Amino acid sequence: TSEESKVLYASKLFKDRVFIGLTSGLASMSFNNGKWSYDGKIEGITREVRTIVESDDGKLWIGYEKVSRLDFSKGFTNHPSIEKIEMKKGTDNLPSSYEVAKINNKILIGSDIGLFHYNENLKYLEPDSSLGERFEKEKHEAAALTQDKTGNIWLTSDFKNGVLKHRSDNSYIFDTIPLMKMPRSAVWAIDPEEQGIVWFGTTDGVYRYDPEIPVL
């Protein structure tokens, strides 16, 4: 049976490989001798995968229904060791979905109830304050987190699209004014270009934001 692909991720660890997030698993394809070949599904992943990111230690993080971390530090394999990344046991209020992202060279997990990171010592997810109280104490949504080349962080939060601008005191301000004319629709992916153009993939189509055009 065929499956829908939900996300494609060009690997930084393996320059010739692309990981594919599926409705019920994870697969990959590789580029060799001028052509692409499908290398099959990764064993041990059966849930839907919509976000993928790599950490510098050779680990692949995947998220949507749950978060898992796959170990490719010793090279690519279709049967890597897999860790379950979970909330603290007994937590009442759980996210409805999880999105993995790499921000300021740190793996963060966005959700509808705020931002989290993985505590390696305690082995569970805990609230993250690195992007401000909005996502830690106030528990606002953090979705489609994407960092551009200047360090600003684009995202959607509570149906508001905007950019977290880094300030001199190391804090962030959530600026929604540049994107206030975008329709109220779910944003699944944000792709900033080096020249400043930002693309938004939404349930209603694709939108292009050009910072050179003034907001009227």
Steps between C-alpha positions, in 0.01 A plus 500: 500500500620849421558763768493876491830678560460777758850648498829469312822573689836533322751345738802701614668187637465304175532739207346256250195409710148637552278381785126468433237541770197281427150454635620191687875506514830631368685411181795630301637526149856555380667652193760280333649497151272777379169354616281469808421164659242424768668326793189391687353570841693540825418214737330583829311815394128443440344836593440800275808721448460868404818661632862385474825659618857386568719579798877538476565170681364290215145463632181543296199643684151440364165625623127536464294246694803426719870593508773246430877527466687269262873437529691526172829606662675188367358529150170447322298187561135400454495361855652766731458506876197714592419696815151609602498866605208552739348735753549438871302201626166606646478829307131590462502753216673347196558663160271392216806480272875559511721689253877465513716799400861614522523855636826666608664160448268346763229239446162640605156341494210727412140419590156647556583546871839664470864421435702213645851355504627157598673472836773243433555430871137462606397339168182698437378815324477817706385858423757712318556869581763583238250682274315681778215461747241490220585137432609388848283653774216628280481171303417656162527289186838474327469348152701491174805647676764597242814713545631720220859597426477817714389308810137607493250219562185467290201311637126480543340533842126495579417565130736801497796489264807701578867523582682485832751782475815465706570803718827627647411379851470143361120503520250464214196699388224333295429732206182410309458827307690395183266203449172646624343476153548126475172304522420313820609150398723228641869540409688173458836621370703822479801540271711820521731577208842659551388814314218563749200349320298266726266228372206361701338167422145500633177303474378764251806506278846659488565863601806714426613780732737766363640731773579763234127557439355729771196388702215741421 
